Amino acid sequence: MDPHSNIKLLFVSLFILVSIDAARSRNLIGVDPNLKKICEYTDHPALCFSTVTPLLKGGKANANTVLEVAVKAGETLAKSAYAVVKSLAAKPGTPPDVFSTLKDCKDGYETVVDNYEETLGSFSVHDLGTVRAKLSGILTWIGDCEDEFHDMGAISPLTGYAQMLTNMTSNCLAISELLL
């Protein structure tokens, strides 16, 4: 299957989930009040609900568990983005300028995946400074990739991933503030 078809399917699915969850978040019947409060603290509460709720395993939500689950969700999506850019960078016949940008983006998304993993490691030892630095670094790497395509006058094939990961990482940063 063409990587672009996978991207379209992913974003249609995520759009539907976010739309459903946005509608649900207006009612919030049966939602853990702690989760509601934590997600409402973020810039993207519907996205917080849709990414955290399916991964949250029983018990009452708190900032620690919600942050851990949100970071894991971001890591999963980052791995998908990395697989796509890796595939695109390996495509024969890619013009040299696009190939160079894709290679930079591939390296950047590999770092994004690493940063999510390091965030989880730092979180487990309660190193909030490193957690926030790694999450901020994710935003930088994603932005750098998008900027390279923009500077070329081209549309990034990763824009959907970039927007979703930026919003998810922004939520993680907001939730991390609740731990201070």
Accessible surface in RSA format (square Angstrom, percent):
REM  Atomic radii and reference values for relative SASA: ProtOr
REM  Chains: A
REM  Algorithm: Lee & Richards
REM  Probe-radius: 1.40
REM  Slices: 20
REM RES _ NUM      All-atoms   Total-Side   Main-Chain    Non-polar    All polar
REM                ABS   REL    ABS   REL    ABS   REL    ABS   REL    ABS   REL
RES MET A   1   177.45  91.9  96.19  63.7  81.26 193.5 103.41  87.9  74.04  98.1
RES ASP A   2    68.72  48.1  54.77  54.5  13.95  33.0  32.81  77.2  35.91  35.8
RES PRO A   3    23.11  16.8  22.56  20.6   0.55   2.0  23.11  19.1   0.00   0.0
RES HIS A   4    67.02  36.6  66.37  46.1   0.65   1.7  39.29  40.5  27.73  32.3
RES SER A   5    45.50  38.5  39.95  53.3   5.56  12.8  14.19  30.2  31.32  43.9
RES ASN A   6    64.06  44.2  59.54  57.5   4.52  10.9  16.65  40.1  47.41  45.8
RES ILE A   7    18.71  10.6  18.71  13.9   0.00   0.0  18.71  13.5   0.00   0.0
RES LYS A   8   142.99  69.8 138.34  84.9   4.65  11.1  88.51  79.7  54.48  58.0
RES LEU A   9   110.05  61.3 105.75  75.7   4.30  10.8 109.46  76.9   0.59   1.6
RES LEU A  10    47.21  26.3  42.39  30.3   4.82  12.1  46.92  33.0   0.29   0.8
RES PHE A  11    41.50  20.8  38.08  23.6   3.42   8.9  38.56  23.4   2.95   8.4
RES VAL A  12    86.28  56.8  83.65  75.7   2.63   6.3  86.12  74.8   0.16   0.4
RES SER A  13    47.55  40.2  43.11  57.5   4.44  10.2  28.11  59.9  19.44  27.2
RES LEU A  14    29.21  16.3  29.21  20.9   0.00   0.0  29.21  20.5   0.00   0.0
RES PHE A  15   142.49  71.3 137.58  85.2   4.92  12.8 141.98  86.1   0.51   1.5
RES ILE A  16    88.87  50.6  87.54  65.2   1.32   3.2  88.84  64.0   0.03   0.1
RES LEU A  17    87.42  48.7  87.39  62.5   0.03   0.1  87.39  61.4   0.03   0.1
RES VAL A  18    38.73  25.5  38.73  35.1   0.00   0.0  38.73  33.7   0.00   0.0
RES SER A  19    47.40  40.1  35.52  47.4  11.88  27.4  34.02  72.4  13.39  18.8
RES ILE A  20    78.02  44.4  73.80  55.0   4.23  10.2  77.68  55.9   0.34   0.9
RES ASP A  21    14.98  10.5  14.33  14.3   0.65   1.5   1.26   3.0  13.72  13.7
RES ALA A  22    26.88  24.7  25.75  39.7   1.13   2.6  25.89  36.5   1.00   2.6
RES ALA A  23    51.80  47.6  46.15  71.2   5.65  12.9  46.82  65.9   4.99  13.2
RES ARG A  24   148.10  62.2 144.64  73.7   3.46   8.2  60.13  82.2  87.96  53.3
RES SER A  25    26.35  22.3  18.45  24.6   7.91  18.2   5.06  10.8  21.30  29.8
RES ARG A  26   185.12  77.7 148.42  75.7  36.70  87.4  74.26 101.5 110.86  67.2
RES ASN A  27   107.91  74.4  87.28  84.3  20.63  49.7   8.97  21.6  98.95  95.6
RES LEU A  28    22.94  12.8   9.69   6.9  13.24  33.3  10.70   7.5  12.24  32.9
RES ILE A  29   155.68  88.6 127.39  94.9  28.29  68.2 132.93  95.7  22.74  61.7
RES GLY A  30    82.78 102.1   0.00   N/A  82.78 102.1  41.52 113.9  41.26  92.4
RES VAL A  31    44.87  29.5  28.03  25.4  16.84  40.6  32.52  28.3  12.35  33.5
RES ASP A  32    33.70  23.6  22.20  22.1  11.49  27.2  26.23  61.7   7.47   7.4
RES PRO A  33    88.05  64.2  82.27  75.0   5.77  21.0  83.27  68.7   4.78  29.7
RES ASN A  34    57.04  39.3  55.79  53.9   1.25   3.0   7.18  17.3  49.86  48.2
RES LEU A  35     7.16   4.0   7.16   5.1   0.00   0.0   7.16   5.0   0.00   0.0
RES LYS A  36    73.72  36.0  73.72  45.2   0.00   0.0  34.96  31.5  38.77  41.3
RES LYS A  37   158.52  77.3 151.56  93.0   6.97  16.6  98.01  88.2  60.51  64.5
RES ILE A  38    12.76   7.3  12.54   9.3   0.22   0.5  12.76   9.2   0.00   0.0
RES CYS A  39     0.00   0.0   0.00   0.0   0.00   0.0   0.00   0.0   0.00   0.0
RES GLU A  40    87.15  50.0  64.95  49.1  22.19  52.8  26.51  51.3  60.64  49.5
RES TYR A  41   106.19  49.6  82.87  47.1  23.33  60.7  64.26  48.3  41.93  51.7
RES THR A  42     8.70   6.2   0.00   0.0   8.70  20.7   0.03   0.0   8.67  13.1
RES ASP A  43   108.68  76.1  82.51  82.1  26.17  61.9  19.32  45.5  89.35  89.1
RES HIS A  44    56.52  30.9  51.50  35.8   5.02  12.8  35.25  36.3  21.26  24.7
RES PRO A  45    48.21  35.1  48.21  43.9   0.00   0.0  48.21  39.8   0.00   0.0
RES ALA A  46    18.50  17.0  16.61  25.6   1.89   4.3  16.61  23.4   1.89   5.0
RES LEU A  47     9.86   5.5   8.86   6.3   1.00   2.5   8.86   6.2   1.00   2.7
RES CYS A  48     1.66   1.3   0.34   0.4   1.31   3.1   1.33   3.4   0.33   0.4
RES PHE A  49    11.10   5.6  10.57   6.5   0.53   1.4  10.58   6.4   0.52   1.5
RES SER A  50    12.28  10.4   3.14   4.2   9.14  21.0   2.93   6.2   9.35  13.1
RES THR A  51    20.39  14.5  14.66  14.9   5.74  13.7  14.70  19.7   5.70   8.6
RES VAL A  52     0.31   0.2   0.31   0.3   0.00   0.0   0.31   0.3   0.00   0.0
RES THR A  53    72.31  51.4  64.05  64.9   8.25  19.7  61.15  82.1  11.15  16.9
RES PRO A  54    93.41  68.1  61.23  55.8  32.19 117.0  72.99  60.3  20.43 127.0
RES LEU A  55    75.87  42.3  69.61  49.8   6.26  15.7  69.67  48.9   6.20  16.7
RES LEU A  56    37.15  20.7  20.63  14.8  16.52  41.5  20.63  14.5  16.52  44.5
RES LYS A  57   171.33  83.6 143.60  88.1  27.73  66.0 113.87 102.5  57.46  61.2
RES GLY A  58    65.57  80.9   0.00   N/A  65.57  80.9  44.88 123.1  20.70  46.4
RES GLY A  59    73.98  91.2   0.00   N/A  73.98  91.2  43.26 118.7  30.72  68.8
RES LYS A  60   147.52  72.0 128.07  78.6  19.45  46.3  94.75  85.3  52.77  56.2
RES ALA A  61     1.92   1.8   0.00   0.0   1.92   4.4   0.59   0.8   1.32   3.5
RES ASN A  62    69.36  47.8  66.25  64.0   3.11   7.5  33.07  79.6  36.29  35.1
RES ALA A  63    16.88  15.5  12.98  20.0   3.90   8.9  12.98  18.3   3.90  10.3
RES ASN A  64    72.36  49.9  71.65  69.2   0.71   1.7  15.66  37.7  56.70  54.8
RES THR A  65    50.34  35.8  49.32  50.0   1.02   2.4  50.17  67.4   0.17   0.3
RES VAL A  66     0.00   0.0   0.00   0.0   0.00   0.0   0.00   0.0   0.00   0.0
RES LEU A  67     0.47   0.3   0.47   0.3   0.00   0.0   0.47   0.3   0.00   0.0
RES GLU A  68    62.25  35.7  61.78  46.7   0.47   1.1   4.93   9.5  57.32  46.8
RES VAL A  69    17.96  11.8  17.78  16.1   0.19   0.5  17.96  15.6   0.00   0.0
RES ALA A  70     6.84   6.3   5.83   9.0   1.01   2.3   6.28   8.8   0.57   1.5
RES VAL A  71     0.84   0.6   0.84   0.8   0.00   0.0   0.84   0.7   0.00   0.0
RES LYS A  72    94.22  46.0  93.20  57.2   1.02   2.4  50.71  45.6  43.51  46.4
RES ALA A  73    11.61  10.7   6.44   9.9   5.18  11.8   8.94  12.6   2.68   7.1
RES GLY A  74     0.24   0.3   0.00   N/A   0.24   0.3   0.24   0.7   0.00   0.0
RES GLU A  75    20.78  11.9  20.78  15.7   0.00   0.0   1.83   3.5  18.95  15.5
RES THR A  76    92.20  65.6  89.92  91.2   2.28   5.4  64.44  86.5  27.76  42.0
RES LEU A  77    15.81   8.8  13.77   9.9   2.04   5.1  15.57  10.9   0.23   0.6
RES ALA A  78     0.00   0.0   0.00   0.0   0.00   0.0   0.00   0.0   0.00   0.0
RES LYS A  79   101.41  49.5  96.46  59.2   4.95  11.8  52.96  47.7  48.45  51.6
RES SER A  80    46.25  39.1  38.53  51.4   7.71  17.8  15.76  33.6  30.48  42.7
RES ALA A  81     0.00   0.0   0.00   0.0   0.00   0.0   0.00   0.0   0.00   0.0
RES TYR A  82    43.48  20.3  43.48  24.7   0.00   0.0  32.55  24.5  10.93  13.5
RES ALA A  83    57.40  52.8  48.94  75.5   8.46  19.2  52.31  73.7   5.08  13.5
RES VAL A  84    13.05   8.6  11.24  10.2   1.81   4.4  13.05  11.3   0.00   0.0
RES VAL A  85     0.00   0.0   0.00   0.0   0.00   0.0   0.00   0.0   0.00   0.0
RES LYS A  86   108.31  52.8 107.10  65.7   1.21   2.9  56.94  51.2  51.37  54.7
RES SER A  87    52.74  44.6  39.37  52.5  13.38  30.8  28.17  60.0  24.58  34.4
RES LEU A  88    10.75   6.0   9.74   7.0   1.01   2.5   9.88   6.9   0.87   2.4
RES ALA A  89     9.67   8.9   4.87   7.5   4.80  10.9   5.06   7.1   4.60  12.2
RES ALA A  90    80.94  74.4  49.51  76.4  31.43  71.5  60.86  85.7  20.09  53.2
RES LYS A  91    97.62  47.6  89.29  54.8   8.34  19.9  68.30  61.5  29.32  31.2
RES PRO A  92   127.10  92.6  98.38  89.7  28.72 104.4 109.32  90.3  17.78 110.5
RES GLY A  93    81.05 100.0   0.00   N/A  81.05 100.0  43.84 120.3  37.21  83.3
RES THR A  94    31.47  22.4  10.59  10.7  20.87  49.7  10.16  13.6  21.31  32.2
RES PRO A  95    72.00  52.5  66.94  61.0   5.06  18.4  72.00  59.4   0.00   0.0
RES PRO A  96   114.41  83.4 105.64  96.3   8.78  31.9 110.84  91.5   3.58  22.2
RES ASP A  97    84.50  59.2  74.48  74.1  10.02  23.7  42.98 101.2  41.52  41.4
RES VAL A  98    38.70  25.5  38.70  35.0   0.00   0.0  38.70  33.6   0.00   0.0
RES PHE A  99    91.73  45.9  91.73  56.8   0.00   0.0  91.73  55.6   0.00   0.0
RES SER A 100    58.76  49.7  55.44  74.0   3.32   7.6  27.32  58.2  31.44  44.1
RES THR A 101     6.35   4.5   6.35   6.4   0.01   0.0   0.00   0.0   6.35   9.6
RES LEU A 102     7.78   4.3   7.78   5.6   0.00   0.0   7.78   5.5   0.00   0.0
RES LYS A 103    97.18  47.4  97.18  59.6   0.00   0.0  65.76  59.2  31.42  33.5
RES ASP A 104    63.02  44.1  54.88  54.6   8.14  19.3  13.27  31.2  49.75  49.6
RES CYS A 105     1.07   0.8   0.01   0.0   1.06   2.5   1.05   2.7   0.02   0.0
RES LYS A 106    54.33  26.5  54.33  33.3   0.00   0.0  16.63  15.0  37.70  40.2
RES ASP A 107    55.78  39.1  53.71  53.5   2.06   4.9  25.79  60.7  29.99  29.9
RES GLY A 108     2.28   2.8   0.00   N/A   2.28   2.8   2.28   6.3   0.00   0.0
RES TYR A 109     0.78   0.4   0.78   0.4   0.00   0.0   0.78   0.6   0.00   0.0
RES GLU A 110    78.48  45.1  78.21  59.2   0.28   0.7  13.99  27.1  64.49  52.7
RES THR A 111    38.68  27.5  38.50  39.0   0.18   0.4  18.79  25.2  19.89  30.1
RES VAL A 112     0.00   0.0   0.00   0.0   0.00   0.0   0.00   0.0   0.00   0.0
RES VAL A 113    15.18  10.0  15.18  13.7   0.00   0.0  15.18  13.2   0.00   0.0
RES ASP A 114    59.50  41.7  59.01  58.7   0.49   1.2  10.59  24.9  48.91  48.8
RES ASN A 115    11.39   7.9  11.39  11.0   0.00   0.0   0.00   0.0  11.39  11.0
RES TYR A 116     0.10   0.0   0.10   0.1   0.00   0.0   0.00   0.0   0.10   0.1
RES GLU A 117    78.27  44.9  68.76  52.0   9.50  22.6  26.23  50.7  52.04  42.5
RES GLU A 118    77.31  44.4  70.73  53.5   6.58  15.7  38.50  74.5  38.80  31.7
RES THR A 119     0.22   0.2   0.22   0.2   0.00   0.0   0.22   0.3   0.00   0.0
RES LEU A 120    35.37  19.7  31.03  22.2   4.34  10.9  31.37  22.0   4.00  10.8
RES GLY A 121    39.58  48.8   0.00   N/A  39.58  48.8  35.23  96.7   4.35   9.7
RES SER A 122    14.07  11.9  10.31  13.8   3.76   8.7   2.57   5.5  11.49  16.1
RES PHE A 123    27.69  13.9  25.99  16.1   1.70   4.4  26.17  15.9   1.52   4.4
RES SER A 124    78.45  66.3  51.56  68.8  26.88  61.9  47.11 100.3  31.34  43.9
RES VAL A 125   107.01  70.4  84.57  76.6  22.44  54.1  88.97  77.3  18.04  48.9
RES HIS A 126   154.16  84.3 129.95  90.3  24.22  61.9  90.28  93.0  63.88  74.3
RES ASP A 127    60.31  42.2  53.79  53.5   6.53  15.4  17.93  42.2  42.39  42.3
RES LEU A 128    37.49  20.9  34.43  24.6   3.05   7.7  34.49  24.2   3.00   8.1
RES GLY A 129    53.92  66.5   0.00   N/A  53.92  66.5  41.51 113.9  12.41  27.8
RES THR A 130    43.41  30.9  39.56  40.1   3.85   9.2  20.87  28.0  22.54  34.1
RES VAL A 131     0.00   0.0   0.00   0.0   0.00   0.0   0.00   0.0   0.00   0.0
RES ARG A 132    71.68  30.1  71.30  36.3   0.38   0.9  20.04  27.4  51.64  31.3
RES ALA A 133    63.74  58.6  46.46  71.7  17.28  39.3  54.91  77.3   8.82  23.4
RES LYS A 134    58.36  28.5  57.92  35.5   0.44   1.1  19.48  17.5  38.88  41.4
RES LEU A 135     0.00   0.0   0.00   0.0   0.00   0.0   0.00   0.0   0.00   0.0
RES SER A 136    52.31  44.2  50.25  67.1   2.05   4.7  30.85  65.7  21.46  30.1
RES GLY A 137    18.52  22.8   0.00   N/A  18.52  22.8  17.94  49.2   0.58   1.3
RES ILE A 138     0.00   0.0   0.00   0.0   0.00   0.0   0.00   0.0   0.00   0.0
RES LEU A 139    52.55  29.3  44.20  31.6   8.35  21.0  44.58  31.3   7.97  21.5
RES THR A 140    81.01  57.6  72.04  73.0   8.97  21.4  53.34  71.6  27.67  41.8
RES TRP A 141   100.56  40.4  98.74  47.8   1.82   4.3  84.91  45.3  15.66  25.4
RES ILE A 142     2.47   1.4   2.36   1.8   0.10   0.2   2.47   1.8   0.00   0.0
RES GLY A 143    27.42  33.8   0.00   N/A  27.42  33.8  27.31  74.9   0.11   0.2
RES ASP A 144    66.06  46.3  63.58  63.3   2.48   5.9  20.30  47.8  45.75  45.6
RES CYS A 145     3.90   3.0   1.22   1.4   2.68   6.3   3.30   8.3   0.61   0.7
RES GLU A 146    37.67  21.6  34.02  25.7   3.64   8.7  26.00  50.3  11.67   9.5
RES ASP A 147    81.27  56.9  81.10  80.7   0.16   0.4  17.89  42.1  63.38  63.2
RES GLU A 148    55.00  31.6  52.35  39.6   2.65   6.3  28.46  55.0  26.54  21.7
RES PHE A 149     5.25   2.6   5.25   3.3   0.00   0.0   5.25   3.2   0.00   0.0
RES HIS A 150   142.54  77.9 132.47  92.1  10.07  25.7  81.70  84.2  60.84  70.8
RES ASP A 151   118.83  83.2  81.20  80.8  37.63  89.0  32.79  77.2  86.03  85.8
RES MET A 152    64.63  33.5  25.77  17.1  38.87  92.5  35.44  30.1  29.19  38.7
RES GLY A 153    73.66  90.8   0.00   N/A  73.66  90.8  36.95 101.4  36.71  82.2
RES ALA A 154    38.14  35.1  23.39  36.1  14.75  33.5  29.81  42.0   8.33  22.1
RES ILE A 155   162.10  92.2 140.54 104.7  21.57  52.0 144.37 104.0  17.73  48.1
RES SER A 156     8.94   7.6   1.69   2.3   7.25  16.7   1.69   3.6   7.25  10.2
RES PRO A 157    32.69  23.8  15.98  14.6  16.71  60.7  28.20  23.3   4.50  28.0
RES LEU A 158     0.12   0.1   0.00   0.0   0.12   0.3   0.12   0.1   0.00   0.0
RES THR A 159    45.65  32.5  45.01  45.6   0.65   1.5  39.97  53.7   5.68   8.6
RES GLY A 160    21.58  26.6   0.00   N/A  21.58  26.6  14.44  39.6   7.15  16.0
RES TYR A 161     6.52   3.0   6.27   3.6   0.26   0.7   0.02   0.0   6.50   8.0
RES ALA A 162     4.01   3.7   3.81   5.9   0.20   0.5   4.01   5.7   0.00   0.0
RES GLN A 163   112.31  62.8 108.19  79.1   4.12   9.8  38.56  82.1  73.75  55.9
RES MET A 164    26.72  13.8  25.06  16.6   1.66   4.0  25.14  21.4   1.59   2.1
RES LEU A 165     0.00   0.0   0.00   0.0   0.00   0.0   0.00   0.0   0.00   0.0
RES THR A 166    52.98  37.7  52.98  53.7   0.00   0.0  44.91  60.3   8.07  12.2
RES ASN A 167    47.48  32.7  47.48  45.9   0.00   0.0   0.00   0.0  47.48  45.9
RES MET A 168    13.04   6.8  10.83   7.2   2.21   5.3  10.74   9.1   2.30   3.0
RES THR A 169     0.00   0.0   0.00   0.0   0.00   0.0   0.00   0.0   0.00   0.0
RES SER A 170    25.19  21.3  21.73  29.0   3.46   8.0  12.99  27.7  12.20  17.1
RES ASN A 171     4.34   3.0   4.34   4.2   0.00   0.0   3.10   7.4   1.24   1.2
RES CYS A 172     0.61   0.5   0.61   0.7   0.00   0.0   0.00   0.0   0.61   0.7
RES LEU A 173    25.52  14.2  25.52  18.3   0.00   0.0  25.52  17.9   0.00   0.0
RES ALA A 174    14.49  13.3  12.38  19.1   2.11   4.8  13.86  19.5   0.63   1.7
RES ILE A 175     0.06   0.0   0.06   0.0   0.00   0.0   0.06   0.0   0.00   0.0
RES SER A 176     0.00   0.0   0.00   0.0   0.00   0.0   0.00   0.0   0.00   0.0
RES GLU A 177    72.55  41.7  60.12  45.5  12.43  29.6  13.31  25.7  59.24  48.4
RES LEU A 178    70.72  39.4  42.09  30.1  28.64  72.0  45.79  32.2  24.93  67.1
RES LEU A 179    42.64  23.7  14.87  10.6  27.77  69.8  19.42  13.6  23.22  62.5
RES LEU A 180   145.27  80.9  81.66  58.4  63.61 159.9 109.78  77.1  35.49  95.5
END  Absolute sums over single chains surface
CHAIN  1 A     9283.1       7560.9       1722.2       5813.9       3469.2
END  Absolute sums over all chains
TOTAL          9283.1       7560.9       1722.2       5813.9       3469.2
